Amino acid sequence: MRRLHDTDRSGWWLLISLVPLVGFILLIIWLARPGDAGPNRFGQDPVATGP
């Protein structure tokens, strides 16, 4: 769910994996993309703020 938040998507998008084949492929593509730079509606960019 955290990876989806990094790309400014809700955790509810995990349910798309229930759609046979297409949902799983779409979810893999979203999880492989780099996160959005800067803050989004789920908070600050964790990479930019550091530990």
N, C-alpha and C positions, 0 to 999 in steps of 0.2 A: 504494500500500500504506500510505503514511503516513496518508492520510485515513481508512482503515479502522481503523488503530490509534488515531486520535483519537476514534473512536466506539466503542472497546473491542471491535473485531472483528479476527480474525486475517487475515493476508494471503491465506490460502487461500480466503477468500470471493471473490477475484477469479475463481476458476474457475466461479462461478455465471453469469458472463457467457457461458459456453458453452451454457447452456440458451436455446433460441431465444426471443426477444422478452421473456419474463417475467423471465429472469435479468438481462438488460441493463437493463430498467426498474427493477428492484429495486436494482441496483448504482448507478444514477444517483440514486435517491432517497437511498440511504445516503450517497453522496458529497456531496450537496447540503445535508445536515443539518449544523448546527453541532456541533463536537466536544463531548465530555463535559467539564464543568467539574471541575477538580481532577485529581489523579493517578489512573491506572488501572493495569491489570496490565502495560502496555507502557511505563510511566514517568510522569514528571511532565507537567503541562500545559504545552506550549511557549509558549502565549500568556501564561499567568500568570507564568512565570519571566522572560520578556523575552529580549533578545539576549545 
